Amino acid sequence: MRLERTVPKEALEAIRAPFAGAGTLLETPVLQPLALLLDLAGEAMRPRLFVVQAEGGEEAALRPDFTIPIARAHIAQSQQEGGVADGRYCYEGKAFRAAGGSARAEEFLQLGLEVYGGADAVAVDAEILSRAWKAAAAGGRSDLTLVLGDVSLFAALVEDMGLEPALAARLKRAFNRPRLLSAELNPVTGAQEAPQSRLAGLLGGLGESEAVALLEEVWSLAGVSPVGGRPTAEIARRLAGRGGEGARARLSEDQIGRVRAFLSIEDAPAIALGALAGLGGARLDARLGDWRRRLALLTEAGVSLEGARFGAGFGRAFGYYDGALFEVRSAALGADRPLAAGGRYDGLVTRLGGKASGAAGCMVRPARAFVGGGE
């Protein structure tokens, strides 16, 4: 496993400084439930997780990030305090990623801020991004750039198009999943892939116990067993949900053109927002208005937007993000090793069983931010 170089005390203090007083310092368990991580972060994270056998036989993973652990701790704390939805937490500790693709296994220091609630979501986003930017810049690098995006813009575009509900839901799920999105935007390919949904359609017509029995029988006949920590009942429910979508409604040529035009937009923030304005309707326009205010707040906070890029198709590997996104990158390290990153995930708390609230956060990797890190 690759270990990061130690960041000198003075440099680490400078990187920590922008988060001073921003929230309560919170510690979280290193072991996290594997099935929960896969369900919330997305299957793309599976190859990067260190899986271990926890007490009681359940599979767990070394935390790959702090967002889900902090969210779980926030829910537990808020329930003890009578269901309070607001909370601000700073964190600092080790996270772990297994080798996956071209990436190497690593253990690394991560620090950041997670904010739950807040009456003004746009202001919270700007605050979090500005603190992350200043922390990354405190490491001494002079080649930083900011990359921006927003998952909710694509959702707003889809809603403005007035699609059949099942198609709209399917299209939203496909965002930032190249293979699925390609199937939606290439009708011939998509039609060829449709038979893959037959099992889901069959399960959708069965009761849960029958669906579980059928899956177990299929696995038995194939001589395989499910892995990854997901119970059979959960797999059956997820497949049945997909099968319940009914007929595979398709995008029209005009709609495909609008989606392709949307995804192709990547430019300086102000220019990108202007290009997006003509593609949607009221929902997309409202989101774009939020972004214009967000950019103004960032400028007021001293965040440099010179060289910043806004990508309409930009997303992050963690599947729980559902709003604004950002990464702070260094030309020396490249796009696949951001110094800082974060965004908004309003739906995460309710998916974990907590009281609905806005949620946004960020992380900074000090060893990458430190100009002498040489990573």
C-alpha positions as CSV (number, residue, x, y, z in Angstrom):
1,M,0.0,0.0,0.0
2,R,1.3,3.4,-0.9
3,L,1.8,5.8,2.1
4,E,1.8,9.5,1.5
5,R,4.8,11.7,2.4
6,T,4.4,13.5,5.8
7,V,3.4,17.1,5.4
8,P,5.5,19.4,7.6
9,K,3.7,20.7,10.7
10,E,3.8,24.3,9.5
11,A,2.3,23.5,6.1
12,L,-0.4,21.2,7.6
13,E,-1.4,24.0,10.0
14,A,-1.7,26.4,7.1
15,I,-3.9,23.9,5.2
16,R,-6.1,23.4,8.3
17,A,-6.5,27.1,9.0
18,P,-9.4,27.9,6.6
19,F,-11.6,25.3,8.5
20,A,-10.8,26.8,12.0
21,G,-14.1,27.4,13.8
22,A,-16.2,26.1,10.9
23,G,-17.7,23.2,12.8
24,T,-17.4,20.7,15.6
25,L,-14.5,18.3,15.2
26,L,-16.0,14.8,14.8
27,E,-14.3,11.4,14.7
28,T,-15.9,8.4,12.9
29,P,-15.3,4.6,12.8
30,V,-12.7,3.4,10.3
31,L,-14.9,0.4,9.5
32,Q,-18.1,1.1,7.6
33,P,-20.9,-1.3,6.4
34,L,-20.0,-2.5,2.9
35,A,-23.5,-2.9,1.6
36,L,-24.3,0.7,2.7
37,L,-21.3,2.1,0.9
38,L,-22.1,0.3,-2.3
39,D,-25.7,1.4,-2.2
40,L,-24.9,5.1,-1.5
41,A,-21.6,5.7,-3.2
42,G,-22.3,3.6,-6.2
43,E,-20.9,0.4,-7.8
44,A,-18.1,2.4,-9.3
45,M,-16.5,2.5,-5.9
46,R,-16.4,-1.3,-5.5
47,P,-12.9,-1.9,-7.0
48,R,-11.5,0.8,-4.7
49,L,-12.8,-0.5,-1.4
50,F,-10.8,-2.5,1.2
51,V,-13.2,-5.2,2.2
52,V,-12.9,-7.0,5.6
53,Q,-14.9,-9.4,7.7
54,A,-16.4,-7.5,10.6
55,E,-17.8,-8.8,13.8
56,G,-20.9,-11.0,13.4
57,G,-19.8,-12.1,9.9
58,E,-21.0,-9.0,8.1
59,E,-18.7,-7.5,5.5
60,A,-17.3,-4.1,6.1
61,A,-14.9,-1.7,4.3
62,L,-12.2,0.6,5.5
63,R,-13.7,4.1,5.0
64,P,-12.9,5.4,1.5
65,D,-14.2,8.9,2.4
66,F,-15.8,10.7,5.3
67,T,-19.1,11.8,3.9
68,I,-21.2,8.7,4.7
69,P,-19.6,8.2,8.1
70,I,-20.2,11.8,9.0
71,A,-23.8,11.6,7.8
72,R,-24.4,8.6,9.9
73,A,-22.9,10.3,13.0
74,H,-25.0,13.4,12.3
75,I,-28.2,11.4,12.2
76,A,-27.4,9.5,15.4
77,Q,-26.6,12.8,17.2
78,S,-29.7,14.6,15.8
79,Q,-31.9,11.8,17.0
80,Q,-30.5,12.1,20.5
81,E,-31.3,15.8,20.4
82,G,-34.9,15.4,19.3
83,G,-34.5,15.3,15.5
84,V,-32.5,18.5,15.0
85,A,-31.7,18.7,11.3
86,D,-28.8,21.2,11.3
87,G,-25.2,20.4,12.0
88,R,-21.6,21.5,11.1
89,Y,-18.7,19.1,11.4
90,C,-15.0,19.3,10.7
91,Y,-13.0,16.1,10.4
92,E,-9.4,14.9,9.9
93,G,-8.2,11.4,9.6
94,K,-7.0,8.5,7.4
95,A,-9.0,7.2,4.5
96,F,-8.2,4.1,2.4
97,R,-8.6,3.1,-1.2
98,A,-7.7,-0.3,-2.8
99,A,-6.0,-0.6,-6.1
100,G,-8.5,-0.2,-9.0
101,G,-7.8,0.3,-12.7
102,S,-4.6,2.4,-13.0
103,A,-4.9,3.6,-9.4
104,R,-2.7,2.2,-6.6
105,A,-3.8,1.1,-3.2
106,E,-3.3,4.0,-0.7
107,E,-3.7,5.2,2.8
108,F,-4.1,9.0,3.0
109,L,-4.8,11.9,5.3
110,Q,-8.1,13.8,4.5
111,L,-9.6,16.8,6.2
112,G,-12.7,18.8,5.5
113,L,-16.1,20.2,6.4
114,E,-19.7,18.8,6.2
115,V,-22.7,21.1,6.7
116,Y,-26.3,19.9,7.3
117,G,-29.2,22.3,7.0
118,G,-28.7,26.0,6.6
119,A,-31.3,28.3,5.4
120,D,-29.4,29.5,2.3
121,A,-28.0,26.5,0.4
122,V,-26.3,28.7,-2.2
123,A,-24.4,30.5,0.5
124,V,-23.4,27.3,2.2
125,D,-22.1,25.9,-1.2
126,A,-20.0,29.1,-1.7
127,E,-18.6,28.9,1.9
128,I,-17.6,25.3,1.6
129,L,-16.0,25.8,-1.8
130,S,-14.1,28.9,-0.7
131,R,-12.7,27.2,2.4
132,A,-11.6,24.2,0.3
133,W,-10.0,26.5,-2.2
134,K,-8.1,28.4,0.4
135,A,-7.0,25.3,2.1
136,A,-5.7,23.8,-1.1
137,A,-3.9,27.1,-2.0
138,A,-2.3,27.2,1.4
139,G,-0.1,24.3,0.4
140,G,1.9,26.5,-1.8
141,R,1.0,25.3,-5.3
142,S,0.7,28.1,-8.0
143,D,-0.9,26.0,-10.7
144,L,-4.4,25.5,-9.3
145,T,-7.6,25.5,-11.3
146,L,-11.2,25.1,-10.3
147,V,-13.6,22.7,-12.1
148,L,-17.4,23.2,-11.5
149,G,-20.5,21.2,-12.3
150,D,-24.0,20.4,-11.0
151,V,-25.9,17.1,-11.2
152,S,-29.2,18.9,-10.6
153,L,-28.8,20.8,-13.9
154,F,-29.2,17.6,-15.9
155,A,-32.2,16.6,-13.7
156,A,-33.8,20.0,-14.3
157,L,-33.2,19.7,-18.1
158,V,-34.9,16.3,-18.1
159,E,-37.8,17.6,-16.1
160,D,-38.2,20.6,-18.4
161,M,-38.4,18.2,-21.4
162,G,-41.7,16.7,-20.1
163,L,-40.7,13.1,-20.6
164,E,-42.7,10.0,-19.7
165,P,-41.9,9.5,-16.0
166,A,-40.2,6.1,-16.4
167,L,-37.9,7.5,-19.2
168,A,-37.2,10.6,-17.1
169,A,-36.2,8.5,-14.1
170,R,-34.0,6.2,-16.3
171,L,-32.3,9.2,-17.9
172,K,-31.5,10.8,-14.6
173,R,-29.9,7.6,-13.3
174,A,-27.8,7.4,-16.4
175,F,-26.1,10.8,-15.8
176,N,-22.3,10.3,-15.4
177,R,-22.6,6.6,-16.3
178,P,-21.2,6.5,-19.9
179,R,-22.5,3.1,-20.9
180,L,-26.1,3.7,-19.7
181,L,-26.2,7.2,-21.2
182,S,-24.8,6.0,-24.5
183,A,-27.7,3.4,-24.7
184,E,-30.2,6.2,-24.2
185,L,-28.7,8.5,-26.8
186,N,-28.2,5.8,-29.4
187,P,-31.6,4.3,-30.1
188,V,-30.3,1.3,-32.1
189,T,-27.8,0.3,-29.4
190,G,-30.4,0.9,-26.7
191,A,-33.0,-1.3,-28.5
192,Q,-30.4,-4.1,-28.7
193,E,-29.7,-3.8,-25.0
194,A,-33.4,-4.0,-24.0
195,P,-33.5,-7.8,-23.6
196,Q,-31.2,-7.4,-20.7
197,S,-34.1,-6.1,-18.7
198,R,-36.2,-9.3,-19.0
199,L,-35.1,-10.7,-15.6
200,A,-36.0,-7.3,-14.0
201,G,-39.4,-7.4,-15.7
202,L,-40.1,-10.9,-14.4
203,L,-39.1,-10.1,-10.9
204,G,-41.3,-7.0,-11.0
205,G,-44.3,-9.2,-11.3
206,L,-43.5,-11.4,-8.3
207,G,-43.9,-11.0,-4.6
208,E,-40.7,-10.4,-2.6
209,S,-40.4,-14.0,-1.3
210,E,-41.0,-15.4,-4.7
211,A,-38.4,-13.0,-6.3
212,V,-35.8,-13.9,-3.7
213,A,-36.4,-17.7,-4.3
214,L,-36.1,-17.2,-8.0
215,L,-32.8,-15.3,-7.8
216,E,-31.4,-18.0,-5.4
217,E,-32.5,-20.7,-7.8
218,V,-30.8,-18.9,-10.7
219,W,-27.6,-18.5,-8.7
220,S,-27.7,-22.2,-7.7
221,L,-28.2,-23.4,-11.2
222,A,-25.3,-21.2,-12.4
223,G,-23.1,-22.4,-9.6
224,V,-22.4,-18.9,-8.3
225,S,-23.2,-16.9,-5.2
226,P,-23.7,-13.1,-4.7
227,V,-20.8,-11.1,-3.4
228,G,-20.3,-7.6,-2.2
229,G,-22.4,-7.6,0.9
230,R,-25.9,-7.0,-0.6
231,P,-28.7,-9.3,0.8
232,T,-30.6,-11.3,-1.8
233,A,-33.8,-9.5,-0.9
234,E,-32.3,-6.1,-1.6
235,I,-31.0,-7.2,-5.0
236,A,-34.4,-8.5,-5.9
237,R,-36.1,-5.2,-4.9
238,R,-33.7,-3.2,-7.0
239,L,-34.1,-5.4,-10.0
240,A,-37.9,-5.4,-9.6
241,G,-37.9,-1.7,-9.4
242,R,-36.2,-1.4,-12.8
243,G,-38.5,-4.0,-14.2
244,G,-41.6,-2.0,-13.2
245,E,-40.7,0.8,-15.6
246,G,-42.7,-1.0,-18.3
247,A,-42.1,-0.4,-21.9
248,R,-38.8,1.1,-22.9
249,A,-39.9,4.6,-23.9
250,R,-37.2,6.4,-26.0
251,L,-36.0,9.9,-26.6
252,S,-37.0,11.6,-29.8
253,E,-34.3,12.8,-32.2
254,D,-34.9,16.4,-31.0
255,Q,-34.6,15.4,-27.4
256,I,-31.4,13.4,-28.1
257,G,-30.0,16.6,-29.7
258,R,-30.8,18.7,-26.7
259,V,-29.2,16.2,-24.3
260,R,-26.1,16.0,-26.5
261,A,-25.9,19.8,-26.7
262,F,-26.2,20.0,-22.9
263,L,-23.4,17.4,-22.2
264,S,-21.0,19.1,-24.7
265,I,-20.9,22.4,-22.8
266,E,-17.7,23.1,-21.1
267,D,-16.3,26.6,-20.8
268,A,-15.6,29.5,-18.5
269,P,-18.4,29.6,-15.9
270,A,-20.2,32.7,-17.2
271,I,-20.0,31.5,-20.8
272,A,-21.2,28.0,-19.9
273,L,-24.2,29.2,-18.0
274,G,-25.1,31.4,-20.9
275,A,-25.0,28.5,-23.3
276,L,-27.1,26.3,-21.0
277,A,-29.8,29.0,-20.7
278,G,-31.3,28.2,-24.1
279,L,-31.6,24.5,-23.6
280,G,-34.2,24.1,-20.9
281,G,-37.2,25.8,-19.3
282,A,-38.2,27.3,-15.9
283,R,-36.5,24.6,-13.8
284,L,-33.2,24.8,-15.5
285,D,-33.3,28.6,-15.6
286,A,-33.9,28.7,-11.8
287,R,-30.8,26.5,-11.2
288,L,-28.7,28.7,-13.5
289,G,-29.8,31.7,-11.5
290,D,-28.5,30.0,-8.3
291,W,-25.2,29.5,-10.0
292,R,-24.8,33.1,-11.0
293,R,-25.3,34.1,-7.4
294,R,-22.9,31.3,-6.3
295,L,-20.2,32.6,-8.6
296,A,-20.7,36.1,-7.2
297,L,-20.3,34.9,-3.6
298,L,-17.2,33.0,-4.6
299,T,-15.6,36.1,-6.1
300,E,-16.5,38.1,-2.9
301,A,-14.8,35.4,-0.8
302,G,-11.6,35.7,-2.8
303,V,-11.8,32.6,-4.9
304,S,-10.0,33.0,-8.2
305,L,-12.3,32.1,-11.1
306,E,-9.6,32.9,-13.6
307,G,-9.1,29.7,-15.6
308,A,-12.1,28.0,-13.9
309,R,-14.1,25.6,-16.1
310,F,-17.8,24.7,-15.8
311,G,-18.7,21.3,-17.3
312,A,-22.4,20.4,-17.8
313,G,-21.4,16.8,-17.9
314,F,-19.0,16.9,-15.0
315,G,-19.7,14.4,-12.2
316,R,-17.9,12.6,-9.4
317,A,-17.5,8.8,-8.8
318,F,-19.5,9.0,-5.5
319,G,-23.1,8.4,-6.5
320,Y,-24.8,10.3,-3.7
321,Y,-24.1,13.7,-5.1
322,D,-27.2,15.4,-6.4
323,G,-26.3,19.1,-6.7
324,A,-23.4,21.5,-7.2
325,L,-19.9,19.9,-7.5
326,F,-16.4,21.1,-7.6
327,E,-12.8,19.9,-7.8
328,V,-9.6,21.9,-7.2
329,R,-6.9,20.5,-9.5
330,S,-3.1,21.1,-10.0
331,A,-1.6,21.0,-13.5
332,A,1.4,19.1,-12.0
333,L,-0.8,16.3,-10.5
334,G,-3.4,16.0,-13.3
335,A,-7.2,15.7,-13.4
336,D,-7.3,12.3,-11.7
337,R,-5.6,13.5,-8.5
338,P,-7.6,16.5,-7.2
339,L,-6.3,18.4,-4.2
340,A,-9.8,19.2,-2.9
341,A,-13.3,18.2,-4.0
342,G,-16.9,18.3,-2.8
343,G,-20.4,19.2,-3.5
344,R,-24.1,18.9,-2.5
345,Y,-25.9,15.7,-1.5
346,D,-29.3,16.8,-0.2
347,G,-30.9,13.3,-0.5
348,L,-28.2,11.4,1.5
349,V,-29.6,12.0,5.0
350,T,-33.1,10.7,4.1
351,R,-31.6,7.7,2.3
352,L,-29.9,6.9,5.5
353,G,-33.2,7.2,7.5
354,G,-32.6,10.7,8.9
355,K,-34.7,13.9,8.8
356,A,-34.6,15.7,5.5
357,S,-32.1,18.5,5.3
358,G,-29.8,20.2,2.9
359,A,-26.3,18.7,3.0
360,A,-23.0,19.7,1.4
361,G,-19.3,19.1,2.2
362,C,-15.7,19.0,1.0
363,M,-12.5,17.2,1.5
364,V,-8.9,18.3,1.1
365,R,-5.8,16.1,0.8
366,P,-2.9,17.9,2.5
367,A,-0.2,15.7,0.9
368,R,-1.4,16.7,-2.6
369,A,-1.9,20.4,-1.6
370,F,1.6,20.6,-0.2
371,V,3.9,21.9,-2.9
372,G,6.7,19.7,-1.6
373,G,4.5,16.6,-1.6
374,G,5.8,15.3,-5.0
375,E,2.9,12.9,-5.3
